[in-house]
Amino acid sequence: MVPIGQSFLTLDDFSGILFKKKAITLPASALEKVNVNFQFLQKFSSNKLIYGINTGLGPMAQYKVSGENLLQLQYNLIRSHSSGSGALLTPVLVKALMIARLNSLMLAYSGVHADVVELLKELINKNIIPCVYEHGGVGASGDLVQLAHLGLVLIGEGEVIFENNIHSTAVIFNSLGIKPLSIHVREGLAILNGTSAMTGIGMVNIIQAQKLLVWSAMFSAMTNEIVEAYDDHYSQELNIVKHHKGQNRVAAMLREILNNSKMIRSRSEYLYQHGNLNQEIFEDKVQEYYSLRCVTQVLGPIYDTIIQAEKVLVDELNSVNDNPVIDHANQNIFHGGNFHGDYVSLEMDKLKIAVTKLSMLAERQLNYLLNDKLNQKFPPFVNLGVLGLNFGMQGIQFTATSTVAENQTLSFPMYVHSIPNNNDNQDIVSMGCNAALMTKKVIDNSFSVLGIQVMTILQAIDYLGCMDRLSPNTLALYNEVRKIFPKFIEDQPRYKEMEQVRIFLETTHPAISFKA
């Protein structure tokens, strides 16, 4: 069980709810604060001009809303902004959105009735997932459109995904005895005003980016191993003189992965002690290509970017991102822009650029293995069949190259792509949800590229017949992936195996941990 509203929600807490099916609870002490905050708003808002309670919304805030229409205003807001388009967000992303919104509301600065948080908790624990669309929010007054579709379900309307099928919300609520939310004061605005869609999606991106980084370190290590590279480029001595945490963590990963490998060579032993200087041209390369030798310098900044993104996103997850802020402790209501998503948008852009570079490294390492003129060790395209008749990994390389090219184009930043809207009331916006969704696409693409990379590495291992010389870590991965992708010689369609390997990488925790 994970308590919400009692303490700082961590990435591990978030991951546990999403991927380990941990239920959430609402501690009584936190619920009491929500009740006190709601009661303060009810009392304080009487006979006062307060945005979104007795005024219109956005540029319509100059218009007074009459007393008899105050509750209808909140329903109108939810219904009018339920205008998303495009594909439905996956259930995991919507559940992430719901957790983020619940955590913010439980901080007790939004003036909501406890019914809202109780209903959100119930939907999360029962895996009742609102249908939320990918397109709509500009991330300035929060993720208005995405969160409106959440609000629509909370009031018993719209559609939900339950047990893998789309149903009318009303039907599911009736069948499970769930009572829809009734608006009390400002629940509509409180649900919509916030960065919870971009934050929830961003949290999922960070969880998956951490996996990608470790897999990339693993496959980089395996590539160095099977070409019998030298050991000094990932040594502690070489990397420690460069003072970047990420570079040194990646170097430590490589050392852990390759521990007890019988294929990695010691430069001291092979070149310094036994090197033959009586040659004009050295057939054995003195240094490896950059994609093999500079792994710590390439993956290090990516590691640091993921760490920074985690800090910012977890801070946002545990922040009040509503407007106005209902502050019962200071007996006041503060109007501002905490719903603006710039923090998340910028981190997502940085993260997708970093992950794109990770996919580029994988593509270069893949190309090295497939090009016999570069590696001078394997047949063209690691073809285990008859050269000229069979194709090996030739066809699969096109997919990797095409996918990396898409990542490169997707890496154009959303953070600097503001378009004023809302009658110029929102004259500078974050596009945070767009940034988070594009980052997710880059991450998904990268799992596909790394899947192709590891398939190629395994074929290369079988060509060499070097299983008994691999490190224990790389041998364990070889055996695990070979269960879903057997060695092949004859040409057959590979797209189903590619998909199985991709799913394996997305859903399996690597043996090596991301953090030390």
TISE-337697 format. One record per residue (C-alpha): residue number from 1; z, y, x. Coordinates in steps of 0.02 Angstrom, whole numbers. Example, Ala and Ser with C-alpha at 12.3 -4.5 7.8 and 13.67 -1.06 7.14 Angstrom:
<recs>
(1, (390, -225, 615))
(2, (357, -53, 684))
</recs>
This chain:
<recs>
(1, (0, 0, 0))
(2, (-42, 175, 61))
(3, (62, 320, -7))
(4, (-37, 477, -48))
(5, (44, 649, -39))
(6, (196, 598, 60))
(7, (130, 614, 238))
(8, (-25, 654, 340))
(9, (-164, 533, 292))
(10, (-243, 460, 450))
(11, (-413, 385, 484))
(12, (-332, 213, 488))
(13, (-251, 244, 318))
(14, (-419, 300, 249))
(15, (-508, 149, 321))
(16, (-376, 32, 253))
(17, (-403, 93, 75))
(18, (-592, 87, 89))
(19, (-624, -71, 188))
(20, (-465, -175, 179))
(21, (-436, -151, -7))
(22, (-264, -74, 15))
(23, (-197, -2, -146))
(24, (-131, 176, -154))
(25, (33, 238, -225))
(26, (93, 410, -277))
(27, (273, 435, -218))
(28, (391, 510, -345))
(29, (437, 654, -229))
(30, (254, 704, -210))
(31, (223, 690, -396))
(32, (372, 803, -428))
(33, (291, 938, -321))
(34, (131, 921, -422))
(35, (231, 944, -582))
(36, (324, 1096, -514))
(37, (160, 1173, -457))
(38, (81, 1145, -628))
(39, (230, 1221, -718))
(40, (227, 1373, -605))
(41, (43, 1402, -643))
(42, (72, 1388, -829))
(43, (210, 1517, -823))
(44, (132, 1634, -693))
(45, (-40, 1641, -774))
(46, (25, 1709, -938))
(47, (-43, 1886, -965))
(48, (-119, 1896, -790))
(49, (-300, 1906, -735))
(50, (-330, 1748, -634))
(51, (-500, 1685, -579))
(52, (-560, 1530, -668))
(53, (-420, 1528, -794))
(54, (-459, 1676, -905))
(55, (-618, 1734, -818))
(56, (-792, 1665, -800))
(57, (-842, 1576, -641))
(58, (-938, 1636, -488))
(59, (-1037, 1795, -522))
(60, (-982, 1782, -705))
(61, (-801, 1815, -654))
(62, (-815, 1993, -721))
(63, (-816, 1924, -897))
(64, (-653, 1891, -986))
(65, (-631, 1725, -1075))
(66, (-534, 1736, -1237))
(67, (-374, 1639, -1261))
(68, (-445, 1514, -1385))
(69, (-583, 1466, -1261))
(70, (-480, 1440, -1103))
(71, (-481, 1251, -1109))
(72, (-662, 1243, -1165))
(73, (-707, 1344, -1011))
(74, (-648, 1200, -901))
(75, (-749, 1071, -998))
(76, (-902, 1184, -991))
(77, (-884, 1199, -803))
(78, (-881, 1011, -778))
(79, (-1025, 975, -896))
(80, (-1138, 1116, -839))
(81, (-1121, 1071, -655))
(82, (-1152, 885, -681))
(83, (-1329, 914, -621))
(84, (-1351, 802, -470))
(85, (-1514, 719, -425))
(86, (-1585, 593, -303))
(87, (-1509, 425, -264))
(88, (-1334, 376, -316))
(89, (-1206, 383, -177))
(90, (-1148, 210, -128))
(91, (-982, 151, -202))
(92, (-899, 163, -30))
(93, (-948, 347, -14))
(94, (-891, 390, -190))
(95, (-726, 302, -164))
(96, (-706, 401, -3))
(97, (-740, 561, -102))
(98, (-608, 510, -229))
(99, (-477, 475, -96))
(100, (-511, 643, -15))
(101, (-498, 737, -180))
(102, (-339, 647, -229))
(103, (-258, 683, -62))
(104, (-296, 868, -79))
(105, (-231, 879, -257))
(106, (-72, 787, -207))
(107, (-30, 929, -86))
(108, (22, 1024, -243))
(109, (-73, 1187, -222))
(110, (-203, 1162, -359))
(111, (-102, 1186, -518))
(112, (-159, 1022, -596))
(113, (-64, 916, -720))
(114, (-2, 750, -651))
(115, (-122, 663, -771))
(116, (-265, 704, -651))
(117, (-190, 620, -499))
(118, (-126, 472, -598))
(119, (-300, 442, -670))
(120, (-383, 460, -500))
(121, (-260, 335, -427))
(122, (-299, 211, -565))
(123, (-487, 226, -543))
(124, (-473, 203, -354))
(125, (-359, 51, -366))
(126, (-468, -31, -499))
(127, (-631, 8, -407))
(128, (-704, 106, -553))
(129, (-832, 212, -463))
(130, (-909, 369, -542))
(131, (-1097, 387, -530))
(132, (-1119, 532, -409))
(133, (-1289, 591, -346))
(134, (-1333, 637, -168))
(135, (-1417, 805, -203))
(136, (-1335, 959, -276))
(137, (-1195, 1038, -179))
(138, (-1219, 1177, -53))
(139, (-1043, 1161, 15))
(140, (-984, 1339, -10))
(141, (-880, 1340, -168))
(142, (-846, 1162, -120))
(143, (-953, 1014, -167))
(144, (-971, 1079, -344))
(145, (-1108, 965, -408))
(146, (-1046, 802, -331))
(147, (-868, 837, -387))
(148, (-928, 885, -561))
(149, (-991, 708, -583))
(150, (-817, 648, -535))
(151, (-743, 768, -663))
(152, (-866, 707, -795))
(153, (-799, 530, -776))
(154, (-618, 590, -777))
(155, (-645, 668, -949))
(156, (-721, 504, -1009))
(157, (-905, 548, -1000))
(158, (-1051, 503, -887))
(159, (-1070, 333, -804))
(160, (-974, 225, -683))
(161, (-1010, 78, -569))
(162, (-893, -66, -609))
(163, (-911, -243, -543))
(164, (-1081, -197, -467))
(165, (-1158, -135, -630))
(166, (-1181, 37, -707))
(167, (-1089, 64, -871))
(168, (-1048, 206, -989))
(169, (-880, 278, -937))
(170, (-820, 273, -1117))
(171, (-857, 87, -1130))
(172, (-761, 44, -970))
(173, (-615, 157, -1014))
(174, (-602, 79, -1187))
(175, (-612, -98, -1121))
(176, (-477, -68, -990))
(177, (-365, 42, -1097))
(178, (-388, 196, -987))
(179, (-355, 365, -1068))
(180, (-478, 504, -1019))
(181, (-410, 665, -946))
(182, (-365, 806, -1065))
(183, (-380, 980, -988))
(184, (-216, 1076, -978))
(185, (-250, 1239, -883))
(186, (-375, 1234, -739))
(187, (-409, 1050, -705))
(188, (-598, 1075, -712))
(189, (-600, 1206, -575))
(190, (-470, 1112, -473))
(191, (-575, 954, -472))
(192, (-738, 1043, -428))
(193, (-676, 1170, -301))
(194, (-660, 1076, -137))
(195, (-741, 995, 13))
(196, (-698, 818, -39))
(197, (-874, 747, -50))
(198, (-926, 804, 124))
(199, (-754, 758, 192))
(200, (-753, 584, 116))
(201, (-929, 546, 176))
(202, (-885, 621, 345))
(203, (-734, 507, 364))
(204, (-844, 355, 332))
(205, (-968, 422, 460))
(206, (-832, 433, 592))
(207, (-772, 255, 558))
(208, (-950, 190, 578))
(209, (-989, 302, 728))
(210, (-840, 228, 819))
(211, (-913, 54, 792))
(212, (-1083, 112, 852))
(213, (-1009, 182, 1012))
(214, (-922, 19, 1054))
(215, (-1077, -85, 1013))
(216, (-1181, 31, 1122))
(217, (-1059, 7, 1266))
(218, (-1066, -181, 1237))
(219, (-1256, -189, 1237))
(220, (-1268, -72, 1385))
(221, (-1150, -186, 1479))
(222, (-1249, -341, 1431))
(223, (-1411, -259, 1487))
(224, (-1335, -219, 1656))
(225, (-1267, -395, 1665))
(226, (-1429, -489, 1633))
(227, (-1527, -384, 1759))
(228, (-1388, -414, 1886))
(229, (-1350, -229, 1912))
(230, (-1224, -163, 2036))
(231, (-1046, -130, 1983))
(232, (-1009, 40, 2056))
(233, (-1087, 151, 1921))
(234, (-950, 103, 1798))
(235, (-811, 88, 1926))
(236, (-648, 180, 1904))
(237, (-669, 263, 2073))
(238, (-839, 340, 2032))
(239, (-797, 399, 1857))
(240, (-621, 466, 1887))
(241, (-689, 607, 1994))
(242, (-775, 677, 1840))
(243, (-640, 743, 1725))
(244, (-704, 696, 1553))
(245, (-599, 583, 1443))
(246, (-750, 505, 1356))
(247, (-840, 460, 1516))
(248, (-686, 374, 1585))
(249, (-650, 282, 1422))
(250, (-829, 216, 1417))
(251, (-816, 162, 1599))
(252, (-655, 69, 1557))
(253, (-744, -17, 1411))
(254, (-884, -75, 1526))
(255, (-759, -144, 1651))
(256, (-668, -237, 1512))
(257, (-829, -306, 1438))
(258, (-896, -365, 1606))
(259, (-733, -432, 1675))
(260, (-763, -603, 1757))
(261, (-951, -592, 1741))
(262, (-1041, -697, 1873))
(263, (-1200, -594, 1859))
(264, (-1144, -417, 1902))
(265, (-1162, -383, 2088))
(266, (-1043, -293, 2205))
(267, (-1136, -158, 2299))
(268, (-1015, -177, 2444))
(269, (-1053, -361, 2460))
(270, (-1241, -361, 2428))
(271, (-1295, -201, 2514))
(272, (-1159, -138, 2629))
(273, (-1112, -306, 2706))
(274, (-1270, -410, 2691))
(275, (-1407, -281, 2662))
(276, (-1561, -305, 2770))
(277, (-1615, -139, 2844))
(278, (-1762, -217, 2938))
(279, (-1881, -179, 2794))
(280, (-1998, -35, 2764))
(281, (-1995, -60, 2574))
(282, (-1843, -130, 2485))
(283, (-1899, -249, 2348))
(284, (-1726, -251, 2271))
(285, (-1692, -84, 2185))
(286, (-1557, 16, 2272))
(287, (-1512, 103, 2108))
(288, (-1546, 56, 1927))
(289, (-1645, 161, 1803))
(290, (-1543, 299, 1720))
(291, (-1530, 208, 1554))
(292, (-1431, 73, 1646))
(293, (-1344, 175, 1781))
(294, (-1293, 330, 1681))
(295, (-1214, 242, 1531))
(296, (-1043, 323, 1557))
(297, (-1120, 496, 1575))
(298, (-1227, 473, 1417))
(299, (-1101, 387, 1304))
(300, (-953, 490, 1369))
(301, (-999, 652, 1279))
(302, (-1039, 550, 1123))
(303, (-865, 475, 1130))
(304, (-786, 648, 1148))
(305, (-891, 713, 1002))
(306, (-829, 572, 889))
(307, (-649, 607, 940))
(308, (-669, 792, 900))
(309, (-753, 754, 734))
(310, (-609, 640, 687))
(311, (-482, 777, 723))
(312, (-574, 907, 620))
(313, (-611, 790, 475))
(314, (-434, 723, 465))
(315, (-369, 902, 467))
(316, (-488, 944, 324))
(317, (-437, 787, 230))
(318, (-255, 844, 235))
(319, (-293, 1026, 193))
(320, (-290, 1126, 33))
(321, (-474, 1163, -1))
(322, (-458, 1239, -174))
(323, (-476, 1417, -241))
(324, (-371, 1502, -293))
(325, (-222, 1424, -204))
(326, (-75, 1402, -321))
(327, (78, 1431, -211))
(328, (236, 1395, -309))
(329, (344, 1406, -152))
(330, (294, 1589, -126))
(331, (280, 1621, -314))
(332, (102, 1685, -298))
(333, (-81, 1642, -320))
(334, (-200, 1679, -176))
(335, (-388, 1701, -194))
(336, (-500, 1660, -47))
(337, (-625, 1534, 21))
(338, (-536, 1375, 74))
(339, (-672, 1278, -17))
(340, (-801, 1331, 114))
(341, (-864, 1180, 212))
(342, (-912, 1252, 380))
(343, (-787, 1148, 479))
(344, (-858, 986, 410))
(345, (-1039, 1043, 417))
(346, (-1032, 1090, 601))
(347, (-944, 928, 650))
(348, (-1069, 823, 554))
(349, (-1214, 910, 641))
(350, (-1135, 880, 810))
(351, (-1100, 700, 765))
(352, (-1277, 662, 708))
(353, (-1349, 739, 867))
(354, (-1231, 630, 970))
(355, (-1274, 472, 873))
(356, (-1460, 511, 889))
(357, (-1436, 517, 1078))
(358, (-1347, 349, 1067))
(359, (-1498, 275, 977))
(360, (-1613, 351, 1109))
(361, (-1513, 265, 1246))
(362, (-1529, 99, 1152))
(363, (-1717, 123, 1134))
(364, (-1739, 158, 1321))
(365, (-1635, 5, 1368))
(366, (-1737, -97, 1244))
(367, (-1900, -34, 1319))
(368, (-1838, -79, 1493))
(369, (-1810, -259, 1441))
(370, (-1977, -272, 1351))
(371, (-2082, -195, 1490))
(372, (-2106, -324, 1628))
(373, (-2177, -191, 1744))
(374, (-2009, -102, 1738))
(375, (-1886, -245, 1743))
(376, (-1991, -366, 1848))
(377, (-1880, -503, 1780))
(378, (-1935, -551, 1605))
(379, (-2104, -592, 1528))
(380, (-2188, -453, 1427))
(381, (-2090, -420, 1266))
(382, (-1967, -557, 1319))
(383, (-2097, -678, 1251))
(384, (-2028, -855, 1263))
(385, (-2193, -928, 1201))
(386, (-2370, -929, 1270))
(387, (-2423, -760, 1338))
(388, (-2575, -696, 1245))
(389, (-2547, -816, 1100))
(390, (-2368, -771, 1053))
(391, (-2294, -597, 1035))
(392, (-2107, -614, 1065))
(393, (-2017, -451, 1023))
(394, (-2176, -345, 1024))
(395, (-2181, -313, 836))
(396, (-1997, -276, 822))
(397, (-2007, -138, 953))
(398, (-2116, -31, 839))
(399, (-1975, -25, 712))
(400, (-1848, 30, 840))
(401, (-1961, 166, 909))
(402, (-2006, 231, 736))
(403, (-1824, 234, 681))
(404, (-1766, 331, 834))
(405, (-1905, 457, 804))
(406, (-1839, 484, 628))
(407, (-1664, 511, 698))
(408, (-1731, 644, 814))
(409, (-1809, 740, 669))
(410, (-1654, 719, 560))
(411, (-1549, 797, 698))
(412, (-1604, 973, 653))
(413, (-1439, 1057, 604))
(414, (-1392, 1098, 424))
(415, (-1251, 1213, 481))
(416, (-1374, 1354, 519))
(417, (-1479, 1323, 365))
(418, (-1390, 1431, 238))
(419, (-1486, 1483, 82))
(420, (-1397, 1612, -30))
(421, (-1383, 1561, -213))
(422, (-1273, 1584, -366))
(423, (-1344, 1759, -395))
(424, (-1302, 1795, -213))
(425, (-1117, 1770, -246))
(426, (-1127, 1624, -126))
(427, (-1224, 1724, 2))
(428, (-1180, 1613, 150))
(429, (-1154, 1427, 126))
(430, (-1114, 1274, 234))
(431, (-1231, 1138, 167))
(432, (-1090, 1023, 220))
(433, (-1128, 879, 102))
(434, (-1310, 881, 155))
(435, (-1253, 876, 337))
(436, (-1137, 729, 304))
(437, (-1271, 631, 210))
(438, (-1401, 662, 346))
(439, (-1275, 604, 475))
(440, (-1248, 446, 374))
(441, (-1436, 415, 377))
(442, (-1439, 436, 566))
(443, (-1293, 315, 583))
(444, (-1376, 187, 468))
(445, (-1536, 201, 569))
(446, (-1442, 176, 730))
(447, (-1365, 13, 671))
(448, (-1542, -49, 642))
(449, (-1596, 3, 817))
(450, (-1445, -78, 899))
(451, (-1477, -235, 798))
(452, (-1651, -247, 873))
(453, (-1577, -212, 1044))
(454, (-1452, -355, 1037))
(455, (-1583, -475, 970))
(456, (-1689, -436, 1122))
(457, (-1542, -457, 1241))
(458, (-1507, -629, 1169))
(459, (-1687, -683, 1193))
(460, (-1677, -622, 1373))
(461, (-1517, -722, 1401))
(462, (-1605, -879, 1339))
(463, (-1755, -846, 1451))
(464, (-1637, -841, 1601))
(465, (-1529, -984, 1538))
(466, (-1379, -890, 1608))
(467, (-1251, -920, 1472))
(468, (-1129, -1000, 1594))
(469, (-1134, -845, 1704))
(470, (-1096, -717, 1568))
(471, (-927, -633, 1552))
(472, (-813, -709, 1419))
(473, (-837, -555, 1308))
(474, (-1026, -556, 1314))
(475, (-1035, -746, 1294))
(476, (-926, -735, 1138))
(477, (-1043, -606, 1062))
(478, (-1195, -708, 1112))
(479, (-1125, -860, 1020))
(480, (-1076, -758, 867))
(481, (-1244, -671, 844))
(482, (-1342, -831, 880))
(483, (-1264, -903, 721))
(484, (-1367, -781, 618))
(485, (-1512, -757, 738))
(486, (-1561, -921, 824))
(487, (-1668, -926, 979))
(488, (-1854, -923, 937))
(489, (-2015, -963, 1028))
(490, (-2146, -970, 891))
(491, (-2190, -812, 795))
(492, (-2112, -793, 623))
(493, (-2065, -644, 514))
(494, (-1904, -569, 582))
(495, (-1860, -438, 451))
(496, (-1729, -544, 363))
(497, (-1642, -586, 527))
(498, (-1650, -402, 577))
(499, (-1559, -358, 416))
(500, (-1428, -493, 443))
(501, (-1394, -432, 620))
(502, (-1383, -251, 559))
(503, (-1257, -299, 425))
(504, (-1157, -397, 555))
(505, (-1145, -243, 666))
(506, (-1098, -129, 521))
(507, (-961, -241, 453))
(508, (-888, -323, 609))
(509, (-757, -243, 718))
(510, (-805, -265, 901))
(511, (-683, -358, 1013))
(512, (-666, -202, 1122))
(513, (-568, -61, 1041))
(514, (-636, 116, 1027))
(515, (-475, 199, 1085))
(516, (-376, 144, 1237))
</recs>
